Amino acid sequence: MKNFISFRLFILILILSGLFLNSCNKNNDPVKPENQYFLSSELKSTITKQEAIANFTALSPAAAAIGAYMITDVKVKTLVYRTTYQNQNIQASGLVCLPKTAGNYPVLSFQNGTNTLFSDAPSVAFNDDLFKIIESIATMGFIVVIPDYIGFGVSSKFAHPYLDAKLSTQSILDMLRATKEYGAQDSILAKPTKDLFLFGYSKGAWATMELQKEIEKNYSTEFNLVASSCGAGPYSIEYLNNLILSQPEYPSPNFLAYIMNSYKAVGNISNPLSDFFNEPYATLIPGLFDGLHSGGSINSQLTTNLTKLLTPEYRTEFATNSKFSLVKSTFIANSITAWNTTTPTHLFHGTNDEVVPFSMSQKMLADFQTAGATAKVQLIPIPDADHTSGIYSTGLQTILWFWGMKK
């Protein structure tokens, strides 16, 4: 009996000791929750205020004036984060550019245009002249985020969901969330606020407007949209497709090839490419989007002559032939329908743009006005600019506008 009582006393002491130690651990060593989105970061470069001024000065005298607003040096880092793609959890990547001066900063998310090269992903080509300009904006007191998009960077094994609204928007939202988690670390001096600026050109403008709409509709308490700048975007894929089919030549045939090849790769359409493209192009196209061919290289292996490139059925029966029904519905589903936006929005567009014609932004403005957003949306033409030359004017005007909007 004595041994039994001693044994019970020993067990009781062990239990009480465990409870005491566990209580101490809870009070003194709180366990931080695992990040839901952020996984890792790596320093890629540093941009001093003086280097940023030089980057803008090299563009033009007008761009040099922006140097007066630059206040800090910047760290440029790659960021790897969790997102979802076709019902699976994957890792994606991009760049985050952080002011080196401690403080609270608004976030500026830049969505780049059409890319076909693995080597041109922002996290890989961070020293590219265009990306260095965008990265340098952080010296003006922004945390600048530049997503790679799925299909590039660490997610290069997956098919890029070109102009797929749901997949594109989800990956960008998750990178913004990862940036917030990253900024919450004690070692990070630049803390992101809820204020968010959006900027994109070409495909990136389409992604920007899709993101803007999704945030206003579903995530307005998570993000405070301050302003949105969209340059020369293919906002209505259906409209642009019909416009292309109505003409004998199109200067950028890789656009049609990219969208059809991507929609097929991610499962949006089931048509064989031979429904749209004549041979040898139908057979050639999948191999051109291997991440190793530039847009220019792809164009050179196709043809701008639409009679040679496209099948007669696609050119003349797209609106009536039932074989194209799923394609039409996919175009519509991934085209942006205007809404009564609450975010100040600028639509920039070159008047001589032949890749995404100026009429696209004119149509978008009219649709916004019909939806009641007359006071929020403004179309800013870039006289005589084509799709390429309109980039820098759009960028400079956007930066100055955002600076004026920043609190």
Residue pairs with C-beta under 8 A, 6 or more apart in sequence:
35 178
35 181
36 82
36 177
36 181
37 81
37 82
37 83
37 174
37 175
37 177
37 178
37 181
38 79
38 81
38 82
38 178
38 179
38 181
38 182
39 80
39 81
39 82
39 91
39 178
40 79
40 80
41 77
41 78
41 79
41 80
41 96
41 182
42 77
42 78
43 75
43 76
43 77
44 76
44 77
44 78
44 95
44 123
44 126
45 75
45 76
45 126
45 127
46 73
46 74
46 75
46 76
46 100
47 55
47 73
47 74
47 76
47 97
47 132
47 135
47 136
47 138
47 139
48 73
48 74
49 70
49 71
49 72
49 73
49 139
51 136
52 67
52 70
52 74
52 136
52 139
53 64
53 67
53 70
55 129
55 132
55 133
55 136
56 63
56 64
56 66
56 67
56 133
56 136
57 63
57 64
57 67
59 133
59 392
59 396
60 392
60 396
62 396
63 392
63 396
66 140
66 396
66 399
66 400
66 403
69 140
69 403
70 136
70 139
70 140
71 99
71 101
71 139
71 140
71 141
72 99
72 100
72 101
72 138
72 139
72 141
73 99
73 100
73 101
73 139
74 97
74 98
74 99
74 100
74 135
74 136
74 138
74 139
75 97
75 98
75 100
76 95
76 96
76 97
76 126
76 135
77 95
77 96
77 97
77 98
78 93
78 94
78 95
78 96
78 123
78 126
78 153
79 93
79 94
79 95
79 96
79 175
79 178
79 179
79 182
80 91
80 92
80 93
80 154
81 91
81 92
81 93
81 94
81 174
81 175
81 177
81 178
82 89
82 90
82 91
82 92
82 174
82 178
83 89
83 90
83 91
83 92
83 150
83 170
83 171
83 174
83 175
84 90
84 170
84 174
85 92
85 150
85 155
85 158
85 161
85 167
85 171
86 167
86 266
86 267
90 150
90 155
90 158
91 154
91 155
92 147
92 148
92 149
92 150
92 153
92 154
92 155
92 171
92 174
92 175
93 121
93 123
93 148
93 152
93 153
93 154
93 155
94 122
94 123
94 145
94 146
94 147
94 148
94 153
94 175
95 122
95 123
95 126
95 131
95 135
95 144
95 145
95 146
95 148
96 143
96 144
96 145
96 146
96 179
96 182
97 134
97 135
97 137
97 138
97 143
97 144
97 145
97 146
98 138
98 143
98 183
98 188
98 189
98 190
99 105
99 138
99 139
99 141
99 142
99 143
99 189
99 190
100 189
100 190
101 189
101 190
102 189
102 190
103 141
103 189
103 190
103 191
104 191
104 192
104 193
105 141
105 142
105 143
105 190
105 191
105 192
105 193
106 141
106 142
106 143
106 192
106 193
106 195
106 196
106 197
106 226
106 406
106 407
107 142
107 143
107 144
107 145
107 176
107 179
107 192
107 193
107 195
107 196
107 197
108 137
108 138
108 142
108 143
108 144
108 145
108 196
108 197
108 198
108 199
108 402
109 144
109 145
109 146
109 147
109 172
109 175
109 176
109 196
109 197
109 198
109 199
109 208
109 211
110 134
110 144
110 145
110 146
110 199
110 200
110 204
111 147
111 172
111 198
111 199
111 200
111 203
111 204
111 205
111 207
111 208
111 211
112 122
112 130
112 131
112 146
112 149
112 200
112 201
112 203
112 204
113 200
113 201
113 202
113 203
113 204
113 205
113 391
114 162
114 202
114 203
114 255
114 258
114 295
115 121
115 149
115 152
115 295
116 254
116 258
116 288
116 289
116 291
116 293
116 294
116 295
116 298
117 291
117 292
117 293
117 294
118 124
118 152
118 156
118 291
118 292
119 125
120 128
120 152
120 294
121 148
121 149
121 152
121 153
121 156
122 131
122 146
122 147
122 148
122 153
123 148
123 152
123 153
123 154
124 152
124 153
125 131
126 132
126 135
130 391
131 146
133 395
134 144
134 146
134 395
135 144
135 146
137 144
137 399
138 144
140 399
140 403
140 406
141 406
142 197
142 402
142 406
143 179
143 183
143 190
143 192
145 175
145 176
145 179
147 171
147 172
147 175
148 154
148 155
149 160
149 168
149 171
150 158
150 160
150 161
150 167
150 168
150 171
151 158
151 159
151 160
151 161
151 291
152 160
152 291
156 291
159 262
159 265
159 266
160 262
160 289
161 167
161 168
161 262
161 266
162 203
162 258
162 259
162 262
162 263
163 203
163 206
163 234
163 237
163 259
163 262
163 334
164 262
164 263
164 266
164 268
164 334
165 210
165 333
165 334
165 336
167 266
168 207
168 210
168 211
169 207
169 210
169 211
169 214
172 207
172 211
173 211
173 214
173 215
173 219
176 196
176 223
179 192
180 192
182 188
183 190
183 191
183 192
184 191
193 224
194 222
194 223
194 224
195 224
195 226
195 406
195 407
196 215
196 223
196 224
196 225
196 226
197 226
197 227
197 228
197 229
197 402
197 405
197 406
198 208
198 211
198 212
198 225
198 227
198 228
198 229
199 208
199 228
199 229
199 398
199 402
200 206
200 207
200 208
200 209
200 229
200 230
200 231
200 233
201 231
201 232
201 233
201 390
201 391
201 394
201 395
202 231
202 232
202 233
202 234
202 355
202 356
202 387
203 233
203 234
204 231
204 233
205 230
205 231
205 232
205 233
205 235
206 230
206 233
206 234
206 235
206 336
208 228
208 229
208 230
208 233
209 228
209 230
209 233
209 235
209 336
209 345
210 336
212 225
212 228
212 341
212 343
212 345
213 336
213 339
213 341
215 222
215 223
215 225
216 225
216 339
216 341
216 342
216 343
225 342
225 343
226 343
226 344
226 402
226 405
226 406
227 343
227 344
227 345
227 346
227 401
227 402
227 405
228 343
228 344
228 345
228 346
229 345
229 346
229 348
229 394
229 398
229 401
229 402
230 345
230 346
230 347
230 348
231 347
231 348
231 349
231 390
231 391
231 394
231 395
231 398
232 348
232 349
232 350
232 353
232 355
232 356
232 360
232 361
232 387
232 390
232 394
233 356
233 360
233 361
234 240
234 255
234 356
234 360
235 335
235 336
235 360
235 361
235 363
235 364
236 335
236 336
236 360
236 363
236 364
237 259
237 331
237 334
237 335
238 328
238 331
238 332
238 335
239 335
239 360
239 363
240 356
240 357
240 360
241 256
241 318
241 331
242 318
242 319
243 357
243 359
244 250
244 255
244 256
244 306
245 306
245 310
245 314
245 315
245 318
247 306
248 305
248 306
248 307
249 304
249 305
249 306
250 256
250 304
250 306
251 304
251 354
251 355
252 295
252 299
252 355
252 387
253 298
253 299
253 302
253 303
253 304
253 309
254 288
254 295
254 298
254 299
254 302
255 355
256 276
256 309
256 310
257 277
257 281
257 285
257 288
257 289
257 298
257 302
258 289
258 298
260 269
260 271
260 273
260 276
260 277
260 285
260 327
261 273
261 285
261 286
261 289
262 289
263 269
263 327
263 330
264 270
264 271
264 273
268 330
269 326
269 327
269 330
270 326
271 323
271 324
271 326
271 327
272 282
273 282
273 283
273 285
273 286
274 282
274 311
275 311
275 313
275 314
275 323
275 324
276 282
276 310
276 311
276 314
277 285
277 309
277 310
277 311
277 314
278 308
278 309
278 310
278 311
281 302
281 303
281 309
284 301
284 302
285 302
288 297
288 298
288 301
289 298
293 301
302 309
303 309
306 315
307 315
313 321
313 323
314 324
317 324
318 324
318 327
318 328
319 328
336 364
337 367
338 364
338 367
338 368
338 370
338 371
338 373
339 368
339 371
339 373
340 371
340 372
340 373
341 368
341 371
341 373
341 376
341 377
342 376
343 376
344 376
344 405
345 368
345 373
345 376
345 377
345 378
346 377
346 378
346 380
346 397
346 398
346 401
347 361
347 364
347 365
347 377
347 378
347 379
347 380
348 361
348 380
348 382
348 390
348 393
348 394
348 397
348 398
349 356
349 358
349 360
349 361
349 379
349 380
349 381
349 382
349 390
350 358
350 381
350 382
350 384
350 385
350 386
350 387
350 389
350 390
351 358
351 381
351 382
351 383
351 384
351 385
352 358
352 384
352 385
352 386
353 385
353 386
353 387
353 390
354 386
354 387
355 386
355 387
356 387
358 381
361 379
362 379
364 379
365 377
365 378
365 379
368 374
368 376
368 377
369 377
380 397
382 390
382 393
382 394
385 393
